[in-house]
Amino acid sequence: MEGIRAIALSLCATVVITAILFLLLPSEKFRGVLKFSVSLFFLCGILSPFVQEDLSFSFDLPVSSQTTPAEQTTAAAFDYLIELVETNVEQSLYTAAEQQGCDADRIEVEVHIEEDGSIYIDQIIAQPNEPQNESALKECIHTHTGVLPKIVSYKGE
């Protein structure tokens, strides 16, 4: 059915455009060139539905997201809150580690927010400055957060 509709649409459009071109013809001396051009256009217009692989003229409109602007704003706020909490906890751990003399090259904190609004620390990854600081850094982070951190190897090894 779509193929027949496409052929009919193509034929109608071609006839209308051809008629308009003949009406706009300025003088008789150009009629031969215009007839050839219009005939070629007419032939291409009639053959175009058969040459195409897909004979339908249906257009797929982009599907808008199912989330409302309020939901998007809430999700963005939660993402920002998570990023803010992670940054603050990391800075707090850097400061605590520095005060105890077990500096870290890297401390990464991953948190998530539950449905009830509570915030939990999923994982802490730490990398000490020096290999002898590994256990002290682990103990410092565990003391301050209650979470055993994953210690990655010292970069100098």
C-alpha positions as CSV (number, residue, x, y, z in Angstrom):
1,M,0.0,0.0,0.0
2,E,2.8,2.4,0.8
3,G,4.4,1.7,-2.6
4,I,1.2,2.6,-4.4
5,R,0.9,5.7,-2.3
6,A,4.5,6.7,-3.1
7,I,4.0,6.2,-6.8
8,A,0.8,8.3,-6.8
9,L,2.5,11.1,-4.7
10,S,5.5,11.1,-7.1
11,L,3.3,11.2,-10.2
12,C,1.1,14.0,-8.8
13,A,4.1,16.1,-7.7
14,T,5.7,15.6,-11.1
15,V,2.6,16.7,-13.0
16,V,2.1,19.8,-10.9
17,I,5.7,20.9,-11.2
18,T,5.7,20.2,-15.0
19,A,2.5,22.3,-15.4
20,I,4.0,25.2,-13.4
21,L,7.2,25.1,-15.5
22,F,5.2,25.2,-18.8
23,L,3.2,28.2,-17.4
24,L,6.3,30.1,-16.5
25,L,7.9,29.6,-20.0
26,P,8.9,33.1,-21.2
27,S,8.8,32.6,-25.0
28,E,8.2,30.0,-27.7
29,K,11.9,29.7,-28.7
30,F,12.8,28.0,-25.4
31,R,9.9,25.5,-25.6
32,G,12.0,22.7,-27.2
33,V,14.7,22.8,-24.5
34,L,12.1,23.1,-21.8
35,K,10.1,20.2,-23.2
36,F,13.2,18.0,-23.2
37,S,14.1,19.1,-19.6
38,V,10.5,18.6,-18.4
39,S,10.3,15.2,-20.1
40,L,13.5,14.1,-18.4
41,F,12.2,15.5,-15.0
42,F,8.8,13.8,-15.6
43,L,10.6,10.4,-16.4
44,C,12.8,10.7,-13.3
45,G,9.8,11.6,-11.1
46,I,7.8,8.5,-12.4
47,L,10.8,6.1,-12.0
48,S,12.0,7.4,-8.6
49,P,9.6,5.2,-6.5
50,F,10.7,2.1,-8.4
51,V,14.4,2.8,-8.1
52,Q,14.3,3.4,-4.4
53,E,14.8,0.5,-2.0
54,D,12.3,1.7,0.5
55,L,9.0,2.7,-1.2
56,S,7.4,4.3,1.9
57,F,7.3,8.1,2.5
58,S,6.8,7.7,6.2
59,F,9.0,9.9,8.3
60,D,10.1,8.8,11.8
61,L,9.9,11.7,14.1
62,P,12.5,11.8,16.9
63,V,11.1,10.4,20.0
64,S,11.3,12.8,22.9
65,S,12.6,11.4,26.1
66,Q,9.9,10.1,28.5
67,T,11.3,12.1,31.4
68,T,9.7,15.4,32.3
69,P,11.7,18.5,32.8
70,A,11.1,18.2,36.5
71,E,12.6,14.7,36.5
72,Q,15.6,15.8,34.5
73,T,16.2,18.7,36.9
74,T,16.0,16.3,39.8
75,A,18.4,13.9,38.2
76,A,20.8,16.7,37.4
77,A,20.6,17.9,41.0
78,F,21.3,14.4,42.4
79,D,24.3,14.1,40.0
80,Y,25.6,17.4,41.2
81,L,25.1,16.5,44.8
82,I,26.9,13.2,44.4
83,E,29.8,15.0,42.7
84,L,29.9,17.6,45.5
85,V,29.8,14.9,48.2
86,E,32.6,12.9,46.5
87,T,34.8,16.0,46.2
88,N,34.2,17.1,49.8
89,V,34.9,13.6,51.2
90,E,38.1,13.3,49.1
91,Q,39.3,16.7,50.3
92,S,38.5,15.8,53.9
93,L,40.5,12.5,53.5
94,Y,43.4,14.3,51.9
95,T,43.5,16.7,54.9
96,A,43.2,13.9,57.5
97,A,45.9,11.9,55.8
98,E,48.2,14.9,55.7
99,Q,47.7,15.6,59.4
100,Q,48.6,12.1,60.3
101,G,51.7,12.1,58.1
102,C,50.5,9.6,55.5
103,D,50.1,11.7,52.4
104,A,48.3,10.2,49.4
105,D,48.9,10.8,45.7
106,R,45.3,9.9,44.9
107,I,42.1,9.4,46.8
108,E,38.9,8.7,44.8
109,V,35.5,8.3,46.5
110,E,32.4,6.8,44.9
111,V,29.1,7.5,46.6
112,H,25.4,6.9,45.8
113,I,22.1,8.2,47.1
114,E,19.4,5.9,48.1
115,E,15.7,6.4,47.5
116,D,15.2,7.6,51.0
117,G,17.9,10.3,50.5
118,S,20.6,8.6,52.5
119,I,24.2,8.8,51.1
120,Y,26.5,5.8,51.1
121,I,30.1,5.5,50.2
122,D,30.5,2.6,47.7
123,Q,34.2,2.6,47.3
124,I,37.3,4.5,48.2
125,I,40.5,4.0,46.1
126,A,43.7,5.4,47.6
127,Q,47.3,5.6,46.4
128,P,50.0,6.4,49.0
129,N,53.0,8.7,48.2
130,E,55.4,6.1,49.5
131,P,55.0,2.4,49.9
132,Q,55.6,2.5,53.7
133,N,52.6,4.8,54.1
134,E,50.2,2.2,52.7
135,S,49.0,0.7,56.0
136,A,48.8,4.1,57.7
137,L,46.8,5.6,54.9
138,K,44.4,2.6,54.9
139,E,43.9,2.9,58.7
140,C,43.4,6.7,58.4
141,I,40.7,6.4,55.8
142,H,39.0,3.5,57.7
143,T,39.0,5.6,60.9
144,H,37.5,8.6,59.2
145,T,34.9,6.9,57.0
146,G,34.3,3.4,58.4
147,V,35.0,2.1,54.9
148,L,38.1,0.0,54.1
149,P,39.7,1.6,51.1
150,K,41.2,-0.2,48.1
151,I,44.8,0.6,48.1
152,V,46.5,0.7,44.6
153,S,50.2,0.2,44.2
154,Y,52.7,2.9,44.8
155,K,53.5,4.5,41.5
156,G,57.3,4.3,42.1
157,E,57.3,0.5,42.2
